[in-house]
Amino acid sequence: MVYVTRKEHFNAAHRLYNPMWSEEKNKEVFGLCANTNWHGHNFELIVTVKGEPNPETGFVIDLKLLGDLIKSEIIDKVDHKNLNLDVDFMQGKMASCEIFVMEIWKILERALSKVTESRLYRIRLIETPKNYVDYYGE
């Protein structure tokens, strides 16, 4: 099994906020991330695909194809957007990185299954230099 990785970048704003809670509890749990005026990040999205190399091309997946899929399916929909307000697939969901990466997985898994035999292995979403999440589709 060979693992191939592509890294993309985007900027987005969000707010961590549970509407069932008071402002005080939201601030207590989420701190500055509950800011009513939102806050933003320079995200990095790292997508790893696994598979066997095609004997004719030597590729697990054409990296241009992978980059184009990530761009059309995710980046174009989230870059310079507010995840809470502007992104259809995040509507009604907590805009935490944990939920966000799981939603990204669903979209990319469907898109990849239409064009390749390779499969997602891991998605890493880096929110800050100190904070990131990994998701393996489990």
N, C-alpha and C positions, 0 to 999 in steps of 0.2 A: 504494500500500500504506500502510495506517495501522497504527500500533503503539500498543496500549493496555496500560497497566501497573497492576497491583494490588499493594499492599504489605501483608503480614501479619507478625505477630510471634508468637514462641513461645519458651519456655525449655526447655532440655534439657541433660542431662549426657552425657558420653561419656569414653572413654579411648582413646588411640592406643596400640596394643600389638600386636605381632606375636608370636603364640604359638610360632612356630618359633625365636624368638630368646631369648637369656638376658635376665634382668632388667637386667643391665648394658648390653647392647646397646640394649634398648628405651629406657632412660634416656638413653643417648648420642644416639640418633637423635631421640627424641620429647621429651626433656627433661621439664618439668613436666607435659606432656600425657599422660605414661605413668603418672601417679599411680595407685597401686593403689586409692585411694579415690575415683577419678573426679574430674572437674571440670565446671563448667557454663558455659553461655553464654546471653545474651539474644539470640537469633537474630532476624534480619529476613529474610523471604523475599519477594523481589520477582519477580513473574511478569509477563512481557511477552508479549502475544498479537498476532499480525499478521493482517490481512485487509482486505477491502474493506467499507466501511460498507453495511449493509443499506439499500436505498432507502426502505423503509417506516418503519424505526426510526431510521436514522442511526447505528446502533451497529455496531462491529466485533463486539463481544460485550457483552451486558448485564453491567455490572460487578458487580451483585448476584449474578448467576449465577456469574461467575468467582470472586467471594469465597466463595460457598457451596461451590463445588467444592474450592477450596483448603482451606477449613476442614474439610469432611467427609473429603476424601481424604488430607490431610496433617496439618494442625494438630491435629485431634482425636486422631491416632495418635501424635504426637510431643511435644505440649506437656506439660511437667512429667514427662517420661519419661527413662529412661536409654537412649540410642540403641543401646548394645551389648546390653542385656539385655531391654528392654521392647518394642522396635519390630520387628514381624515382618519387614518388608521390608529390615531391616538385619542380620538374623541371618546369622552366618558371614561378614560383610563387614567390612573395615576401616572404622571410623567416622570417617574423614577427611571434611572438607567436600567434597572432590572426588568421592569415592564417593557421599556422601550426596546431593549435588545431582543426580548422574546417576540415582540411584534415584527421586528426586522427579520428575524429567523423565518417566521411564517411566510412572509412575502418572498424572501429569497429562495426558500425551499421550493415553493410552487414554481417560481420563474426558472430555476435551474432544472427542475424535472422535465421541463418542456424542451430543453435544448442540449442536455448532456446526460451521460450516464454517471458522471461524478456526483458526489453528494456533499452537502455541507458537513464539516467536521466541527468547527468552532467559529463563533463570532466574538470578537473582543471589541468592546466599546469603551474608549478612553474619554473620560469627561474632563479630567484635569491631570497634570503630571503625577499627582498622588493617588488618584481614584480611577479605577476601571472595573468593568465587569466582564466575565467570560460566560458564554452560554454554549452548551453542547446539544441543545435540542431535547433535553431530558425533562 
